[in-house]
Structures are given as structure tokens and as C-alpha cells.
Amino acid sequence: CPEGREAERLLKELMRYEPERRPTATDALMSSYLNPDCSSPMNQPEPPPVPWSLTSHIESLSMMQRPQDECALSDAFFGQTITCQVELPLPLEESGLVLADRSPSGVVISHVAPEAAGDACIEVGDRLLEIGVIDVEDADKVHVEKIIRRWPKPTLQLQLRRER
């Protein structure tokens, strides 16, 4: 059957020993087996790859909003979940907010000055779950501090878990 021959041809191309002779993912997806309507070659060039950086990642994530209908497991069993809006002056060391690694993973608030409390919603011992929409529940202190330092907006939205 023609589909079988196309499938075999694609598999042989994907399994070539020399990586430079293998088709790219785009080429494989555009093959006549996986996409029979696009058997003619593409007329437009592929866009160049965009360089990735932590700053560009944080900027794009800071613009995202959490979906309203997101399915989330209730944290009520683990403790109270709190969302705070906090304005932190930079550098972080002068903000009055001190973070510490939590065993086995995660970050907790180890000290908070009154000016950094964010309407008094941050307390010592709170576990940091999210910065904006970035999940930092299992991140280490260095990673969290890097995200906070490079946050593009003056206000951080922090989601915290307060143990019972």
C-alpha cells in the first residue's frame, strides 16, 4: 500500500546514522506520510530561532494570566494559601525580605521587615509557591532570587502557603 511505503521511507530517513542527513522535525512533519496534503516543498523559509534567556522567559511569563478555569488541587489540606501583591525595591538585599532554602525543596520566608510585608500578608515561615505565574514550589533560593531580581514589573504577585 502507498501509505506503508511512505511510512517506511520516513522511518529510514529518521534512522539515518549521520545526524546531519536526518530530516528536521519540520521536514518530518511535512512529509507525505504524516501530512499528505503538504507534499510540495515549503515556499517560505523557516523563521530563525529566537535566543532564549531567563530575562525573556520572565518577561513573557509576567504578562501571562492564570486561566480562570484551571483545574487545581486544593491546598487546604496543606495549609492556607495566600496571594500577596508586594512592591520590592531592588536590590533584593535592601528589601527587608529574606529567603531561605526549605528542606527537602522549596523556599521559605526567613525574615520580613514591616515595609516588605505587602499589606501584612507575608509572615516568617510562609512557603513560596509562585511568583506571578511561575511555579517556584520546588525551586531553590538562588533560582527564586534570580527571578525576583530580573522581574520586569515593580510589583510582584506572590502565592504563599502558610502551614497550619
Backbone hydrogen bonds in HBPLUS format (Angstrom, degrees):
<---DONOR---> <-ACCEPTOR-->    atom                        ^
c    i                          cat <-CA-CA->   ^        H-A-AA   ^      H-
h    n   atom  resd res      DA  || num        DHA   H-A  angle D-A-AA Bond
n    s   type  num  typ     dist DA aas  dist angle  dist       angle   num
A0005-ARG N   A0001-CYS O   3.32 MM   4  6.68 154.5  2.39 150.3 156.9     1
A0006-GLU N   A0002-PRO O   3.02 MM   4  6.29 157.4  2.07 149.7 155.8     2
A0007-ALA N   A0003-GLU O   2.87 MM   4  6.09 156.4  1.92 147.9 154.7     3
A0008-GLU N   A0004-GLY O   2.92 MM   4  6.09 160.2  1.96 146.4 151.8     4
A0009-ARG N   A0005-ARG O   2.92 MM   4  6.08 157.2  1.97 145.9 152.2     5
A0010-LEU N   A0006-GLU O   2.98 MM   4  6.19 161.7  2.01 148.3 152.9     6
A0011-LEU N   A0007-ALA O   2.95 MM   4  6.18 165.2  1.98 152.7 156.8     7
A0012-LYS N   A0008-GLU O   2.97 MM   4  6.16 160.0  2.01 149.7 154.9     8
A0013-GLU N   A0009-ARG O   3.03 MM   4  6.30 157.8  2.08 148.1 154.0     9
A0014-LEU N   A0010-LEU O   2.90 MM   4  6.16 159.1  1.94 154.3 160.2    10
A0015-MET N   A0011-LEU O   2.99 MM   4  6.08 134.1  2.21 143.0 154.6    11
A0016-ARG N   A0013-GLU O   3.43 MM   3  5.50 167.0  2.45 107.8 108.2    12
A0021-ARG N   A0018-GLU O   3.00 MM   3  5.55 153.7  2.07 116.9 125.0    13
A0022-ARG N   A0019-PRO O   3.12 MM   3  5.26 154.0  2.19 104.1 112.0    14
A0028-ALA N   A0024-THR O   2.90 MM   4  6.19 158.1  1.95 152.8 158.9    15
A0029-LEU N   A0025-ALA O   2.91 MM   4  6.14 160.4  1.95 149.3 154.5    16
A0030-MET N   A0026-THR O   2.96 MM   4  6.13 138.4  2.14 143.1 154.7    17
A0031-SER N   A0028-ALA O   3.13 MM   3  5.13 160.9  2.17 103.0 108.5    18
A0035-ASN N   A0031-SER O   2.88 MM   4  5.74 152.1  1.95 154.4 163.2    19
A0038-CYS N   A0035-ASN O   3.01 MM   3  5.67 162.5  2.04 122.7 128.3    20
A0057-HIS N   A0053-SER O   3.00 MM   4  6.20 156.1  2.06 148.9 156.1    21
A0058-ILE N   A0054-LEU O   2.87 MM   4  6.08 161.6  1.91 153.0 157.3    22
A0059-GLU N   A0055-THR O   2.91 MM   4  6.11 162.3  1.94 151.2 156.4    23
A0060-SER N   A0056-SER O   3.04 MM   4  6.19 159.9  2.08 144.1 149.0    24
A0061-LEU N   A0057-HIS O   2.96 MM   4  6.14 159.3  2.00 148.6 154.9    25
A0062-SER N   A0058-ILE O   2.77 MM   4  5.84 149.6  1.86 150.2 158.4    26
A0063-MET N   A0060-SER O   3.36 MM   3  5.46 144.2  2.50  97.4 106.9    27
A0064-MET N   A0061-LEU O   3.07 MM   3  5.14 148.6  2.17 101.0 110.6    28
A0070-GLU N   A0067-PRO O   3.37 MM   3  5.30 157.0  2.42 109.6 107.9    29
A0078-PHE N   A0075-ASP O   2.92 MM   3  5.37 129.6  2.18 110.8 123.6    30
A0079-GLY N   A0075-ASP O   3.10 MM   4  6.30 138.3  2.28 152.5 164.8    31
A0080-GLN N   A0162-ARG O   2.94 MM  82  5.12 133.8  2.16 158.0 151.7    32
A0162-ARG N   A0080-GLN O   2.74 MM  82  5.12 169.6  1.75 160.7 162.6    33
A0082-ILE N   A0160-LEU O   2.82 MM  78  5.10 163.1  1.85 145.7 151.5    34
A0160-LEU N   A0082-ILE O   2.71 MM  78  5.10 166.0  1.73 157.9 162.6    35
A0084-CYS N   A0158-LEU O   2.80 MM  74  5.19 162.6  1.83 154.5 160.3    36
A0158-LEU N   A0084-CYS O   2.80 MM  74  5.19 157.7  1.85 154.6 159.6    37
A0086-VAL N   A0156-LEU O   2.77 MM  70  5.14 166.4  1.79 155.1 159.9    38
A0156-LEU N   A0086-VAL O   2.69 MM  70  5.14 172.8  1.70 159.5 158.8    39
A0094-GLU N   A0091-PRO O   3.03 MM   3  5.73 151.0  2.12 118.3 125.5    40
A0095-SER N   A0092-LEU O   3.02 MM   3  5.11 164.7  2.04 111.0 115.3    41
A0113-ALA N   A0096-GLY O   2.69 MM  17  4.62 146.8  1.80 131.3 141.5    42
A0098-VAL N   A0111-HIS O   2.84 MM  13  4.92 169.5  1.85 151.3 149.2    43
A0110-SER N   A0098-VAL O   2.82 MM  12  5.54 156.5  1.87 144.8 151.3    44
A0111-HIS N   A0098-VAL O   3.36 MM  13  4.92 149.4  2.47 132.7 128.5    45
A0100-ALA N   A0108-VAL O   2.91 MM   8  5.42 147.3  2.02 155.2 161.0    46
A0108-VAL N   A0100-ALA O   2.90 MM   8  5.42 164.5  1.92 159.3 164.1    47
A0102-ARG N   A0106-GLY O   2.82 MM   4  5.11 156.9  1.88 141.0 135.9    48
A0128-LEU N   A0107-VAL O   2.90 MM  21  5.67 165.8  1.92 156.9 161.7    49
A0109-ILE N   A0126-ASP O   2.89 MM  17  5.47 149.7  1.98 153.2 163.2    50
A0125-GLY N   A0109-ILE O   2.77 MM  16  5.27 168.7  1.78 150.6 154.2    51
A0116-ALA N   A0113-ALA O   2.94 MM   3  5.39 150.4  2.03 116.1 125.3    52
A0117-ALA N   A0114-PRO O   3.36 MM   3  5.29 165.9  2.38 103.8 107.6    53
A0121-CYS N   A0117-ALA O   3.21 MM   4  6.11 130.6  2.47 138.1 141.9    54
A0122-ILE N   A0117-ALA O   3.23 MM   5  5.10 148.3  2.34 144.4 149.6    55
A0121-CYS N   A0118-GLY O   3.31 MM   3  5.91 154.0  2.38 112.3 117.8    56
A0126-ASP N   A0123-GLU O   3.17 MM   3  5.79 162.9  2.20 136.8 137.7    57
A0127-ARG N   A0161-ARG O   2.90 MM  34  5.04 175.7  1.90 146.6 146.8    58
A0161-ARG N   A0127-ARG O   2.78 MM  34  5.04 151.8  1.85 142.9 152.4    59
A0129-LEU N   A0159-GLN O   2.75 MM  30  5.38 164.0  1.78 160.7 160.9    60
A0136-VAL N   A0129-LEU O   2.84 MM   7  5.35 159.8  1.88 138.2 143.0    61
A0130-GLU N   A0159-GLN O   3.24 MM  29  4.96 156.5  2.30 129.9 133.2    62
A0159-GLN N   A0130-GLU O   2.96 MM  29  4.96 162.1  1.99 138.8 140.6    63
A0131-ILE N   A0134-ILE O   2.99 MM   3  5.22 155.3  2.05 145.6 152.0    64
A0134-ILE N   A0131-ILE O   2.89 MM   3  5.22 161.1  1.93 135.0 135.0    65
A0132-GLY N   A0157-GLN O   2.73 MM  25  5.01 175.3  1.73 158.7 159.6    66
A0139-ALA N   A0136-VAL O   3.15 MM   3  4.85 160.1  2.19  99.5 105.6    67
A0144-VAL N   A0140-ASP O   3.08 MM   4  6.38 164.9  2.11 157.1 161.6    68
A0145-GLU N   A0141-LYS O   2.89 MM   4  6.05 165.9  1.91 155.5 159.4    69
A0146-LYS N   A0142-VAL O   3.02 MM   4  6.18 150.9  2.10 143.6 151.5    70
A0147-ILE N   A0143-HIS O   3.06 MM   4  6.37 155.5  2.12 149.0 155.0    71
A0148-ILE N   A0144-VAL O   2.98 MM   4  6.27 165.2  2.00 154.7 158.5    72
A0149-ARG N   A0145-GLU O   2.89 MM   4  6.05 163.7  1.92 150.0 154.6    73
A0150-ARG N   A0146-LYS O   3.12 MM   4  6.23 148.7  2.22 142.7 150.2    74
A0151-TRP N   A0148-ILE O   3.28 MM   3  5.15 164.8  2.31 102.8 107.2    75
